[in-house]
């Protein structure tokens, strides 16, 4: 009788343990959703001439602020998402799709006194899905040249950060085309 009761007690304890563990596992899985995978975009600044370092800094500025996407230097064997060139025109970006396109670091804006790191971060912002906002507000990276030559702010603000994080979290579609301010 004693061994029979011991077996019943052991079976009951095992059943309780299994029930509790499945409840704990189930509640842990529903309590905290899995974090979204970070989308890595590879950029090549090899044709950016004198702007190579400011392109790297512009990418680092985005990486320091956004969580759903990361800009990394392209190396052979990786997909190439963003090409960066230097030319004598006005800075501009051609967006193929969200996270893919071409940036032109135009010398005309730096010749007029605009901050090259701000330009690089701004143009990368287009590739990340943001439009121009000609507000003249220096703290808005996407206000671009409308903030004037004295503006050196090269980091996205909280609204720009939230928009980029939301675009990459949702996998939103972005219209292809040129993003170019008129000087």
C-alpha positions in Angstrom: 0.0 0.0 0.0 2.8 2.3 0.9 4.6 1.7 -2.5 1.3 2.2 -4.3 0.8 5.6 -2.6 4.4 6.5 -3.3 3.9 5.8 -7.0 0.7 7.8 -7.1 2.4 10.7 -5.4 5.4 10.5 -7.8 3.0 10.4 -10.8 1.1 13.4 -9.4 4.2 15.4 -8.8 5.5 14.6 -12.3 2.1 15.7 -13.9 2.2 19.0 -11.9 5.8 19.6 -12.9 5.0 19.0 -16.6 1.9 21.3 -16.4 3.9 24.1 -14.7 6.8 23.8 -17.1 4.6 23.9 -20.2 2.7 26.9 -18.7 6.0 28.7 -18.0 7.3 28.0 -21.5 4.0 29.1 -23.1 3.8 32.3 -21.0 7.4 33.2 -21.8 6.8 32.7 -25.5 3.8 34.9 -25.5 5.0 37.5 -23.0 8.0 38.6 -25.1 7.8 38.5 -28.9 11.0 37.6 -30.7 12.9 40.7 -31.7 12.9 41.6 -35.4 15.9 40.6 -37.3 18.3 43.5 -38.1 18.4 44.1 -41.8 22.1 44.5 -42.8 22.7 46.7 -45.9 26.1 46.8 -47.5 27.4 50.0 -49.0 30.5 50.6 -51.3 32.1 54.0 -50.9 35.1 53.0 -53.1 34.1 55.6 -55.7 33.3 58.4 -53.2 36.8 60.0 -53.7 37.4 62.6 -51.0 34.0 61.8 -49.4 34.9 58.2 -48.3 35.4 59.0 -44.6 32.3 61.2 -44.3 30.2 58.4 -45.9 31.5 56.0 -43.3 30.7 58.6 -40.6 27.2 59.1 -42.0 26.6 55.4 -41.9 27.9 55.2 -38.4 25.6 58.0 -37.4 22.6 56.0 -38.6 23.9 52.8 -37.0 24.2 54.6 -33.6 20.5 55.5 -33.7 18.4 52.9 -35.5 17.8 49.3 -34.4 16.1 47.5 -37.3 18.8 48.2 -40.0 22.5 48.4 -40.0 24.8 49.9 -42.7 28.1 48.0 -43.2 31.0 48.4 -45.6 30.7 46.1 -48.5 33.2 43.3 -49.0 33.5 40.8 -51.8 31.0 38.0 -51.5 28.4 40.2 -49.9 25.3 41.6 -51.6 25.8 45.2 -52.6 22.9 47.4 -51.6 24.2 50.9 -51.9 26.8 52.4 -54.2 28.3 55.8 -53.4 30.0 58.1 -56.0 31.5 61.5 -56.0 30.7 64.0 -58.8 30.6 67.7 -59.4 26.8 68.1 -59.3 24.4 68.6 -56.4 24.1 65.7 -53.9 21.3 63.2 -54.7 20.2 59.7 -54.3 18.5 57.2 -56.6 16.4 54.8 -54.6 15.7 51.4 -56.3 13.8 50.0 -53.3 13.9 50.3 -49.5 17.6 49.9 -48.6 18.9 49.8 -52.2 20.2 52.5 -54.4 22.9 54.9 -55.4 24.2 58.0 -53.6 26.0 60.8 -55.4 28.1 63.0 -53.1 28.0 66.1 -55.3 30.8 68.6 -54.8 28.6 71.6 -55.5 27.0 71.6 -52.0 30.3 71.3 -50.2 31.7 74.1 -52.4 28.8 76.2 -51.2 29.7 75.4 -47.6 27.3 72.6 -46.7 28.7 70.0 -44.2 29.8 66.9 -46.0 28.9 64.5 -43.1 25.4 65.9 -42.9 25.1 65.4 -46.7 26.2 61.8 -46.5 23.9 61.0 -43.6 21.0 62.9 -45.4 21.5 61.0 -48.7 21.7 57.6 -46.9 18.5 58.6 -45.2 16.8 58.6 -48.7 18.1 55.1 -49.3 16.6 54.2 -45.9 13.2 55.4 -47.1 13.0 59.0 -46.0 11.9 61.9 -48.2 13.2 65.5 -48.2 11.6 67.8 -45.7 12.5 71.3 -46.6 11.6 72.8 -43.1 14.8 74.7 -42.5 15.1 73.1 -39.1 18.7 72.0 -38.4 17.8 69.2 -36.0 15.9 67.5 -38.9 18.5 65.7 -40.9 16.1 65.4 -43.9 15.6 69.1 -44.0 18.8 69.0 -46.0 20.2 72.2 -47.4 17.2 74.3 -46.3 18.8 74.4 -42.8 21.7 76.5 -44.3 25.4 76.1 -44.4 25.8 76.8 -40.7 24.0 73.5 -39.8 26.3 70.7 -39.1 23.8 68.3 -37.4 24.5 64.9 -39.1 22.3 62.6 -36.9 18.6 61.7 -37.5 16.1 63.0 -35.0 13.6 60.9 -33.0 10.9 61.1 -35.7 13.4 60.1 -38.5 14.7 57.2 -36.3 11.2 56.0 -35.7 10.2 56.2 -39.3 13.3 54.2 -40.5 12.8 51.6 -37.8 9.1 51.2 -38.8 9.9 51.0 -42.5 12.4 48.1 -41.9 10.2 46.4 -39.3 7.3 46.3 -41.7 9.2 45.7 -44.9 7.4 48.6 -46.5 7.7 49.3 -50.2 9.3 52.6 -51.2 8.8 54.2 -54.6 11.8 54.0 -56.8 13.2 57.3 -58.2 15.5 60.2 -57.7 15.7 62.1 -54.4 17.3 65.5 -55.2 16.9 68.9 -53.6 16.9 71.9 -55.8 19.7 74.2 -54.6 
